[in-house]
Amino acid sequence: MDCSRETKVLQQREWKMGTKLEQIAKLAATDPKKVFTLIAHLIDQECLTRSFRKLRRWAATGIDKRSYSDYEQDLDANIRDLYQRLKSGKYKAPEIRRAWIPKGDGNGQRPLGISTIEDKIVQRAVSDLLSVIYESDFRMHSYGFRKGKSTHQALAYVRMRCMQYPFRWLIDADIKSCFDSFDHRIILEILKKRVNDGSILKLITQWMKAGVIDGQQLFKPESGVPQGNIISPLLSNIYLHEVLDQWLEEIRPMLRGELFYTRFADDFVIGFENKEDAQRVYQTLPKRFQKYGLTIHPEKTRLINFTPANKGESRTFDFLGFTHYWTTSKRGFDVIKRTTKCAKANRIYHSIYEYCRDNRHLRLQEQWTELCMKIRGYYAYFAIRGNYNFLQQVYQHAILYWFKWLNRRSQYNSYTRDGYENLLKVFPLPRPRIIHKNV
């Protein structure tokens, strides 16, 4: 078969699969109570191949040390074998390799589960299939890990609601060890309300109960979903949709005033017009989460009076890496601005420092290329209105740290101030600019 004919055949198969998924999505949106019992057959060889192509080529390997390129060398045979094991029910989720990464708040480390390449393919296929069904169920203001949704949309919505409407009482909540606390039994019960396919539920059960290898030790988790698994963000959205989003919609008619909420994965903010409503929900929230095996962090969860007139300690709140605060615009109006959370900013400066220190032995071209990539990555997320000073600090710290560690590649200084300025003309670092002007 020539290349043009093969491409045409692949396009036809993708079109047919897309049509089937569209039909399922239409059924799910039309009938919110419909239970899908026979959907596993949609995961065929073409579906698994597409799932493989969606994976990151340079992702870390699992316990089998099999990389993307290794699996790709005999892709057709590997996919065929994987499909036969799935079809016959002989597929078994392998154990997960655990790695540790720094926590978002800078206190300690969080575990990251790394699956094998083959398990990632199956998780990708199941996740895509379930996403089609649950997308119509998820609320509009749930922004985490959904197609067409982003953190910047969540930030823009929170700012808009607080400025344009009389929402002055906010619950700034934190869930303690959220991903590690999900109850396996409850997850399956929630899934069965919408998806009751035995093959799909069997795979999800295997992923939740898969052994975790940390160094030389093997752990068998009794609760939670491994962070790092492709399926985990979707399962967390399904779980928290049941625990929080639906509950807030149910109690909305019982409140005296209006409310709004924004959730990105396990980070959420709830705003209230009425103080008594805010206090009632604040007191009930821990009980609601405890019912589902989750714990609201008592020290990191606050009820705050978020108004321009409030000058107390609780006049700010943190959400998605930004500190939100009231200030006065140049025209004299009260406005909400955001700046990078202090702890997050310090970790970013330290990350640039460590990169310049640990890679000073590389050629200048290599150092400059990777350093520019890091800086642009920080700009891509944090370059919102009102946060220019932080971007300028990132730029200045990068210039300072690079100069320091270039001069420590030997016992003699490599560059004078004038020489370093001439170097920056040849290898200029990205200058700060506001990218997200409407956030």
C-alpha positions as CSV (number, residue, x, y, z in Angstrom):
1,M,0.0,0.0,0.0
2,D,1.5,3.4,-1.0
3,C,1.8,6.3,1.4
4,S,-1.1,8.3,0.0
5,R,-3.5,5.3,0.1
6,E,-2.4,4.4,3.7
7,T,-2.9,8.0,4.8
8,K,-6.4,8.0,3.3
9,V,-7.3,4.7,5.1
10,L,-6.1,6.1,8.4
11,Q,-8.1,9.3,7.9
12,Q,-11.2,7.2,7.2
13,R,-10.7,5.1,10.4
14,E,-10.2,8.3,12.5
15,W,-13.4,9.8,11.0
16,K,-15.4,6.7,11.8
17,M,-14.0,6.7,15.4
18,G,-14.7,10.4,15.8
19,T,-18.3,9.8,14.6
20,K,-18.8,7.1,17.2
21,L,-17.5,9.3,19.9
22,E,-19.7,12.2,18.8
23,Q,-22.7,9.9,19.0
24,I,-21.8,8.9,22.5
25,A,-21.3,12.5,23.5
26,K,-24.7,13.4,22.0
27,L,-26.4,10.6,24.0
28,A,-24.6,11.6,27.2
29,A,-25.7,15.3,26.8
30,T,-29.3,14.4,25.8
31,D,-29.9,12.0,28.7
32,P,-27.9,13.0,31.9
33,K,-29.1,9.8,33.6
34,K,-28.2,7.4,30.8
35,V,-25.8,4.5,31.9
36,F,-23.4,3.3,29.3
37,T,-22.8,-0.5,29.6
38,L,-21.1,-1.5,26.4
39,I,-18.3,0.9,25.4
40,A,-15.1,-1.1,25.8
41,H,-15.4,-2.5,22.2
42,L,-14.6,1.1,21.0
43,I,-11.0,0.6,22.2
44,D,-9.7,-1.2,19.1
45,Q,-6.3,-1.4,17.5
46,E,-6.7,2.0,15.7
47,C,-7.8,3.6,19.0
48,L,-4.7,2.2,20.8
49,T,-2.4,3.5,18.0
50,R,-3.9,7.0,18.2
51,S,-3.5,6.9,22.0
52,F,0.2,5.9,21.5
53,R,0.7,8.9,19.2
54,K,-0.7,11.3,21.8
55,L,1.9,10.3,24.4
56,R,5.0,12.5,25.1
57,R,7.9,11.0,23.2
58,W,10.5,11.9,25.9
59,A,8.4,11.0,29.0
60,A,10.0,9.1,31.8
61,T,9.9,5.3,31.6
62,G,8.2,2.9,34.0
63,I,9.5,-0.2,35.8
64,D,10.1,-2.0,32.5
65,K,12.5,0.8,31.3
66,R,10.8,0.7,27.9
67,S,10.8,4.0,26.1
68,Y,8.5,5.5,23.4
69,S,11.1,4.8,20.7
70,D,11.6,1.2,21.9
71,Y,7.8,0.5,21.6
72,E,7.6,2.3,18.3
73,Q,10.2,0.0,16.6
74,D,7.6,-2.8,16.2
75,L,4.5,-0.8,16.8
76,D,2.0,-2.8,14.8
77,A,2.9,-6.1,16.5
78,N,3.0,-4.5,19.9
79,I,-0.4,-2.9,19.5
80,R,-1.8,-6.1,18.1
81,D,-0.6,-8.1,21.1
82,L,-1.9,-5.4,23.5
83,Y,-5.3,-5.4,21.9
84,Q,-5.6,-9.2,22.1
85,R,-4.8,-9.2,25.8
86,L,-7.4,-6.4,26.4
87,K,-10.0,-8.2,24.3
88,S,-9.4,-11.6,26.1
89,G,-9.3,-10.0,29.6
90,K,-5.8,-11.1,30.2
91,Y,-4.3,-7.6,30.4
92,K,-3.1,-6.7,33.9
93,A,-2.0,-3.3,35.0
94,P,1.7,-3.4,35.9
95,E,3.2,-1.9,39.0
96,I,4.1,1.8,39.1
97,R,7.5,3.4,39.7
98,R,7.4,6.2,42.2
99,A,9.4,9.4,41.9
100,W,9.3,12.4,44.2
101,I,8.8,16.1,43.2
102,P,8.6,19.3,45.3
103,K,5.2,20.2,46.5
104,G,3.5,23.3,45.2
105,D,3.6,25.1,48.5
106,G,7.3,24.3,48.9
107,N,6.8,22.2,52.0
108,G,8.2,18.7,51.4
109,Q,7.7,16.5,48.4
110,R,4.8,14.8,46.7
111,P,4.8,11.3,45.1
112,L,4.6,10.9,41.4
113,G,3.5,7.6,39.8
114,I,5.2,6.7,36.5
115,S,3.5,3.9,34.5
116,T,4.9,1.8,31.7
117,I,4.5,2.9,28.1
118,E,1.9,0.2,27.4
119,D,-0.1,1.1,30.5
120,K,-0.1,4.7,29.4
121,I,-1.6,3.8,26.0
122,V,-4.5,2.0,27.6
123,Q,-5.0,4.8,30.2
124,R,-5.0,7.3,27.4
125,A,-7.6,5.4,25.4
126,V,-9.9,4.9,28.4
127,S,-9.5,8.5,29.5
128,D,-10.5,9.8,26.1
129,L,-13.5,7.6,26.0
130,L,-14.7,8.5,29.5
131,S,-14.1,12.2,28.8
132,V,-16.6,12.2,26.0
133,I,-19.3,10.9,28.4
134,Y,-18.5,13.1,31.4
135,E,-17.8,16.4,29.5
136,S,-21.5,17.1,29.3
137,D,-21.9,16.4,33.1
138,F,-19.1,18.6,34.4
139,R,-20.0,22.2,35.4
140,M,-19.0,25.2,33.3
141,H,-16.7,26.6,36.0
142,S,-14.7,23.4,36.6
143,Y,-11.5,24.2,34.7
144,G,-9.1,21.4,35.6
145,F,-7.7,19.0,32.9
146,R,-10.5,19.6,30.4
147,K,-10.3,20.4,26.7
148,G,-10.7,24.1,26.1
149,K,-10.3,25.0,29.8
150,S,-7.3,26.6,31.4
151,T,-6.0,28.0,34.6
152,H,-6.1,31.5,33.1
153,Q,-9.8,31.2,32.4
154,A,-10.3,30.2,36.0
155,L,-8.3,33.2,37.2
156,A,-10.2,35.6,34.9
157,Y,-13.5,34.3,36.2
158,V,-12.7,34.7,39.9
159,R,-11.5,38.3,39.3
160,M,-14.6,39.1,37.2
161,R,-17.1,37.7,39.7
162,C,-15.4,39.5,42.7
163,M,-15.3,42.9,40.9
164,Q,-18.6,43.0,39.0
165,Y,-20.9,41.3,41.5
166,P,-21.5,41.8,45.3
167,F,-19.5,38.6,46.3
168,R,-17.5,39.8,49.3
169,W,-17.2,36.6,51.4
170,L,-14.9,33.9,50.1
171,I,-14.0,30.4,51.2
172,D,-10.4,29.8,50.3
173,A,-10.1,26.0,50.8
174,D,-7.4,23.4,50.7
175,I,-8.0,19.6,50.6
176,K,-5.4,17.6,52.6
177,S,-3.6,14.9,50.4
178,C,-6.5,14.9,48.0
179,F,-5.2,12.4,45.4
180,D,-4.1,10.0,48.1
181,S,-7.4,10.0,49.9
182,F,-10.0,9.1,47.3
183,D,-12.0,6.1,48.4
184,H,-11.8,3.3,45.8
185,R,-15.3,2.0,46.7
186,I,-16.9,5.4,46.3
187,I,-15.1,6.1,43.0
188,L,-16.6,2.9,41.6
189,E,-20.0,3.7,42.9
190,I,-19.9,7.1,41.3
191,L,-18.6,5.7,38.0
192,K,-21.4,3.1,37.9
193,K,-24.0,5.9,37.8
194,R,-22.8,6.7,34.3
195,V,-20.5,3.9,33.1
196,N,-21.2,0.4,34.1
197,D,-19.1,-1.5,31.6
198,G,-17.3,-4.4,33.4
199,S,-14.2,-4.2,31.3
200,I,-13.7,-0.5,31.9
201,L,-14.4,-0.8,35.6
202,K,-11.9,-3.7,35.9
203,L,-9.2,-1.7,34.3
204,I,-9.8,1.3,36.6
205,T,-9.8,-1.0,39.6
206,Q,-6.5,-2.4,38.6
207,W,-5.0,1.1,38.1
208,M,-6.1,2.2,41.6
209,K,-4.8,-0.9,43.3
210,A,-1.6,-1.3,41.3
211,G,1.5,-1.8,43.4
212,V,3.9,1.2,43.8
213,I,7.6,0.6,43.8
214,D,9.6,3.2,45.7
215,G,13.3,2.3,45.5
216,Q,13.4,-1.3,46.7
217,Q,10.0,-1.3,48.5
218,L,6.6,-2.3,47.2
219,F,3.5,-0.6,48.5
220,K,-0.1,-1.7,47.9
221,P,-2.4,1.4,48.1
222,E,-5.7,1.1,50.0
223,S,-7.0,4.5,48.8
224,G,-6.2,7.3,46.4
225,V,-5.2,7.4,42.7
226,P,-1.5,7.8,41.7
227,Q,-0.5,11.3,40.7
228,G,1.1,11.1,37.3
229,N,-1.2,8.5,35.9
230,I,-3.0,9.7,32.8
231,I,-6.4,8.5,34.1
232,S,-5.9,10.2,37.5
233,P,-7.0,13.8,36.6
234,L,-10.2,12.5,35.1
235,L,-11.0,10.3,38.1
236,S,-10.4,13.3,40.4
237,N,-12.7,15.5,38.4
238,I,-15.4,12.8,38.5
239,Y,-15.0,12.4,42.2
240,L,-14.9,16.1,43.1
241,H,-17.8,16.8,40.7
242,E,-19.9,14.6,42.9
243,V,-18.4,15.8,46.2
244,L,-18.4,19.6,45.6
245,D,-19.9,20.8,42.3
246,Q,-23.2,19.0,42.4
247,W,-23.6,19.7,46.1
248,L,-23.2,23.4,45.7
249,E,-25.8,23.4,42.9
250,E,-28.1,21.5,45.2
251,I,-27.8,23.9,48.1
252,R,-27.9,27.0,45.9
253,P,-31.8,27.4,46.2
254,M,-31.5,27.2,50.0
255,L,-29.2,30.3,50.3
256,R,-30.4,33.8,50.9
257,G,-28.0,35.3,48.4
258,E,-26.1,34.3,45.3
259,L,-22.9,32.2,45.2
260,F,-20.2,31.4,42.7
261,Y,-17.5,28.8,42.7
262,T,-14.4,28.0,40.6
263,R,-12.5,24.7,40.7
264,F,-9.3,23.6,39.1
265,A,-8.7,20.0,40.0
266,D,-8.6,20.0,43.8
267,D,-8.1,23.8,44.1
268,F,-11.3,25.8,44.5
269,V,-12.7,29.1,45.7
270,I,-16.4,29.7,46.7
271,G,-17.8,33.3,46.8
272,F,-20.9,34.4,48.6
273,E,-23.1,37.5,48.6
274,N,-24.4,36.9,52.1
275,K,-22.2,36.5,55.2
276,E,-24.6,34.0,56.9
277,D,-24.6,31.8,53.8
278,A,-20.8,31.8,53.8
279,Q,-20.6,30.8,57.5
280,R,-23.1,28.0,57.1
281,V,-21.3,26.5,54.1
282,Y,-17.9,27.0,55.8
283,Q,-19.1,25.0,58.8
284,T,-20.7,22.3,56.7
285,L,-17.9,21.9,54.1
286,P,-15.6,19.6,56.3
287,K,-18.6,17.3,57.1
288,R,-19.4,17.0,53.4
289,F,-15.9,16.1,52.4
290,Q,-15.5,13.7,55.4
291,K,-18.5,11.8,54.1
292,Y,-16.4,11.0,51.0
293,G,-13.2,10.2,52.8
294,L,-11.6,13.6,52.2
295,T,-10.3,16.1,54.8
296,I,-10.4,19.9,54.5
297,H,-7.1,21.3,55.9
298,P,-8.1,23.3,59.0
299,E,-5.1,25.6,58.9
300,K,-5.2,26.4,55.2
301,T,-8.9,26.8,54.8
302,R,-10.3,30.3,55.6
303,L,-13.4,32.4,55.4
304,I,-12.4,35.9,54.4
305,N,-14.1,39.2,53.9
306,F,-12.6,40.1,50.6
307,T,-13.5,43.7,50.2
308,P,-11.5,46.9,49.3
309,A,-12.3,48.3,52.8
310,N,-10.9,45.3,54.6
311,K,-7.4,46.1,55.9
312,G,-7.0,43.1,58.2
313,E,-4.8,40.0,57.9
314,S,-7.3,38.2,55.7
315,R,-7.4,40.8,52.9
316,T,-5.7,38.5,50.4
317,F,-6.1,34.9,49.2
318,D,-4.0,32.5,47.1
319,F,-5.3,30.6,44.1
320,L,-3.4,28.8,41.3
321,G,-0.1,30.3,42.2
322,F,-1.2,33.9,42.5
323,T,-2.0,36.1,45.5
324,H,-5.2,38.1,44.9
325,Y,-5.5,41.5,46.5
326,W,-7.5,44.8,46.2
327,T,-5.8,48.0,45.2
328,T,-6.6,51.3,43.5
329,S,-6.1,51.8,39.8
330,K,-4.6,54.9,38.2
331,R,-8.1,56.2,37.6
332,G,-8.9,55.8,41.3
333,F,-11.1,52.7,41.0
334,D,-11.0,49.7,43.3
335,V,-9.6,46.8,41.3
336,I,-8.3,43.3,42.0
337,K,-4.7,42.6,41.0
338,R,-2.7,39.4,41.2
339,T,1.0,38.8,41.9
340,T,3.0,35.6,42.0
341,K,2.7,33.9,45.4
342,C,5.7,34.7,47.5
343,A,6.7,31.1,48.1
344,K,6.3,30.3,44.4
345,A,8.4,33.2,43.4
346,N,11.2,32.2,45.7
347,R,11.2,28.7,44.3
348,I,11.4,30.1,40.8
349,Y,14.4,32.2,41.6
350,H,16.1,29.2,43.3
351,S,15.3,27.1,40.3
352,I,17.1,29.5,38.0
353,Y,20.0,29.7,40.4
354,E,20.4,25.9,40.5
355,Y,20.2,25.6,36.7
356,C,23.0,28.2,36.3
357,R,25.1,26.5,39.0
358,D,24.6,22.9,37.8
359,N,25.1,23.5,34.1
360,R,27.9,26.0,34.0
361,H,30.2,23.4,32.4
362,L,28.0,23.3,29.3
363,R,28.8,25.3,26.1
364,L,27.4,28.8,26.1
365,Q,25.0,28.0,23.3
366,E,23.5,25.1,25.2
367,Q,23.2,27.1,28.5
368,W,21.6,30.0,26.8
369,T,19.1,27.9,24.9
370,E,17.9,26.0,28.0
371,L,17.9,29.1,30.2
372,C,15.7,30.9,27.7
373,M,13.3,28.0,27.6
374,K,13.0,28.1,31.4
375,I,12.4,31.9,31.4
376,R,9.8,31.8,28.6
377,G,8.1,29.0,30.5
378,Y,7.7,31.2,33.6
379,Y,6.5,34.1,31.4
380,A,4.0,31.9,29.6
381,Y,2.1,31.3,32.9
382,F,2.8,34.3,35.1
383,A,2.7,37.1,32.5
384,I,-0.7,38.5,33.4
385,R,-1.8,42.1,34.1
386,G,-0.5,43.5,37.3
387,N,2.4,41.0,37.6
388,Y,5.0,42.8,35.5
389,N,7.3,43.4,38.5
390,F,7.6,39.7,39.1
391,L,8.5,39.1,35.4
392,Q,11.2,41.8,35.7
393,Q,12.6,40.1,38.8
394,V,12.8,36.8,37.0
395,Y,14.8,38.6,34.2
396,Q,17.1,40.4,36.6
397,H,17.7,37.2,38.7
398,A,18.6,35.3,35.6
399,I,21.1,37.9,34.4
400,L,22.7,38.0,37.9
401,Y,22.9,34.2,38.4
402,W,24.2,33.5,35.0
403,F,27.0,36.1,35.4
404,K,27.9,34.7,38.8
405,W,28.2,31.0,37.7
406,L,29.9,31.8,34.4
407,N,32.7,33.4,36.5
408,R,33.0,30.2,38.5
409,R,33.9,27.8,35.7
410,S,37.6,28.2,36.7
411,Q,39.7,29.9,39.2
412,Y,39.8,33.0,37.1
413,N,36.9,35.3,36.2
414,S,35.6,34.6,32.8
415,Y,33.9,37.9,32.2
416,T,34.1,41.4,33.4
417,R,30.9,43.5,33.6
418,D,31.6,45.0,30.2
419,G,32.4,41.6,28.7
420,Y,29.2,40.1,30.1
421,E,27.1,43.0,28.6
422,N,28.7,42.2,25.3
423,L,27.9,38.5,25.7
424,L,24.2,39.4,26.4
425,K,24.1,41.2,23.1
426,V,25.0,37.9,21.4
427,F,23.0,35.7,23.7
428,P,20.1,38.0,24.9
429,L,17.8,36.6,27.6
430,P,14.0,37.0,26.9
431,R,12.7,40.3,28.2
432,P,9.6,40.4,30.3
433,R,6.2,41.3,28.6
434,I,2.6,40.8,29.5
435,I,1.2,37.9,27.5
436,H,-2.3,37.3,29.0
437,K,-3.8,40.8,28.8
438,N,-7.4,39.7,29.3
439,V,-6.9,37.6,32.5
